[in-house]
Amino acid sequence: LKTAEVAVDEVAHFFFVLAMLFVVLAVLASWAFGAAMREYRTVGEALYTQLAMCAGRVRYNADEDSALYTLYVVLFIFLIYFVILNFFLAIV
């Protein structure tokens, strides 16, 4: 029980950082790809698309998508799966 009390502060900071990262990446995606891709038309749709990307549903077509979108997908996957997941595991 004492461990849970100590970890609450760190877990709260983790979820704050995760939420900020999600929102910043969603705003950037909506701004950069909103005109060309319907999945990113609004920030809300971009957030939903990012949640779907976390579940493994990544829309990617090498013939159609720009190099900037490829960079965004790689950056998102790297930040969420490798950095944030390892950050969470270090807390727990």
N, C-alpha and C positions, 0 to 999 in steps of 0.2 A: 504494500500500500504506500509506503514511503517513496518507493521508486516511481510510482505513478504520479505522486504529487510533485516530484522533482521534474519529471518528464513533461508535464502539462505545459509548462512555459516554452520549452523547446519545440514541442509538437505544434503549439499555436504559432510560433514563429515560422515553422516549416510551412504550414498551410497558408500563412500570409504571403510568404515568398512565392509559393506555388501559384496562388491566386493572382498575384501581381504579374508573374511571368506569363500566365495564361492570357490575362487581359492585354498586356503589352503586345504579345505575339498576335492576338486576335485583331487588335487595332491595326497593327502593321499589315497583316494579311488582308484585311478589309480595304485598307487604303491602297495597297499595291495591286491586289488582284480582284477587287470588287467589281470593276467594270467589265472584266473579261470572264470571270468565273462566277456562276450563280451561287456556289457554296460559300462565297465570301462577300456577298452583296452588303450585308449588314454585320455589325460586330457580333450580334447574337447568333447569326448563322455561322460566322467564323468560329465562335466559341463551340458551337455544336459540332462543327466539322473537326475541330481540334480534339474534342472528346471522342469522336469516332476514330480519329487517328490513334488515340491512345489505346483503343480497343482493337487496332490492327487494320482498320479500313482506310487505307491511304489511296486517294485518287491520284494516279500518276500515269501519264502517257508521254513517253520520251519523244514522240514525234510532234505532239502538239504543245506541250508545256515549255515555258521559257526557262532559261538558265536561272533566272531569279526565283522562280517557283521551286526549281530543284534545290537551290540553296536554302530556301525557306523550309522545305520538307526535311532536308538533312539536318539543318540547325534545330528544328523543332524536335526531331527524334533524338538527336544527341543530347539536347538540354533536358528533355523530359525523362527519357529512359536512363541515360547514363549519369547525368549530374544530379538531378533531383531524386531519383531512386536511390542512388548511393548516399546522398545527403540524409534521406529518411532512414535508411538502414544504419547509418552511423548513429542516429539518435536512438533508435530502438536497440 
